[in-house]
Amino acid sequence: MKNILVPVGTSKNVLSHLQYAVDFAQNFGAKLFIVQIYNVYTKAGTMIKVDDIIEKESLAYLNDLVSKLNTKNVDITVKVLKGKLIDTLELASKAANIDLILVEPRTNSVNEEVFLGKTSGKIIKQTQIPTLIVPEGYKFKPASNILFAVKSAIIKKENALKPLAFIKKHFKAGVHLLLVKTPYYNDGDFEIKKNLKAIVDSITETENATTFQGVLQHLHSFNPDMLCVVRRKRGFFAKKWEKNEIMKKDFSSNIPVLVLRGMK
C-alpha cells in the first residue's frame, strides 16, 4: 500500500475525512494524493477562461485544508485536475500507481438521508481501483476483525485480493469469509482456492436473497470493524447502485467498507 488517492469535494466532513486519510497513510508509510476534479469551461464571448479561475480557487482551497491537518510527516501531493470525473481519476491513478482510493460517503451532498452521494457512488461504481468508504467522522484505528462477504469465491483476476491481504497482514487482522448462497448461485461458487484460503480465518455459509441481506443477518454476530465486499455486475450493491446515489434507508455503515474490484 504505497500510494493512496483522496478525491475531495466540499462536504462539511472533508477535514475529518482528510485526517483519517493522513492517519491511514502514515500507518502504512504511504504517499497521499489529494485531488479535486472539475470539468473544463470557458466563458462564451469573453477572453476569460473560467477553468483557470476554478483551478486557482480549487488549489487554494486544497492547500488551506492541508494546512489545517496534522500531516504527521506524510508525503502529501495536492493536485487540481481538469476533466470528466471517472476518466480523470483513472488516468491519475495510473500515473501515480494508486493502490487504493479513499472516499467519504457524501463529497458534496447535504441531504442527511443520503449514505452515498452521487459523486462517491459514481467512483465506487465505475472506477477499477479498490476503494475504501470511510464513514463520516470516523477516526482511524487499525482493523482487527474484517467480515468479507461474497456470493462467489471464484477468483480469476490476478491481485484481486491484494488490498485485503495487505490490510490483514499489516494489522494482523482476522478475516471472516461469509459465503452467501443467492438465487444466482452456480456450482463451484463456494470452492475455496489456495489464494483465498491463505487469507481467511473462518468460513460461514448462509442462504439469502442477496449478499447484502446476508451481511445484514450476520453483521452483529461477527461484530467487525471493517466490511469487505466485491463490486461486480451482480455483486453486493448491484441493485442498490443502479443509481449512483444510495439512501441510508437502503444501506448504511458505521465502519469502513473496503470495495474490491470484480474478482471474475
C-alpha positions, 0 to 999 in steps of 0.5 A: 500500500504505497500510494493512496488517492483522496478525491475531495469535494466540499462536504462539511466532513472533508477535514475529518475525512482528510485526517483519517486519510493522513492517519491511514497513510502514515500507518502504512508509510504511504504517499497521499494524493489529494485531488479535486476534479472539475470539468473544463469551461470557458466563458462564451464571448469573453477572453476569460477562461473560467477553468483557470479561475476554478483551478486557482480557487480549487488549489487554494482551497486544497492547500488551506485544508492541508494546512489545517491537518496534522500531516504527521510527516506524510508525503502529501501531493495536492493536485487540481485536475481538469476533466470528466470525473471517472476518466480523470481519476483513472488516468491519475491513478495510473500515473501515480500507481494508486493502490487504493482510493479513499472516499467519504460517503457524501463529497458534496451532498447535504441531504442527511438521508443520503449514505452515498452521494452521487459523486462517491457512488459514481467512483465506487461504481465505475472506477477499477481501483479498490476503494475504501468508504470511510464513514463520516467522522470516523477516526482511524484505528487499525482493523482487527476483525474484517467480515468479507462477504461474497456470493462467489469465491471464484477468483480469476483476476490476478491481485484481486485480493491484494488490498485485503491481504495487505490490510490483514497482514499489516494489522494482523487482522482476522478475516471472516469469509461469509459465503452467501448462497443467492438465487444466482448461485452456480456450482463451484461458487463456494470452492475455496482456492489456495489464494483465498484460503491463505487469507481467511480465518473462518468460513460461514455459509448462509442462504439469502436473497442477496449478499447484502441481506446476508451481511445484514443477518450476520453483521452483529454476530461477527461484530467487525470493524471493517466490511469487505465486499466485491463490486461486480455486475451482480455483486453486493450493491448491484441493485442498490447502485443502479443509481449512483446515489444510495439512501441510508434507508437502503444501506448504511455503515458505521465502519469502513467498507473496503470495495474490491474490484470484480474478482471474475 
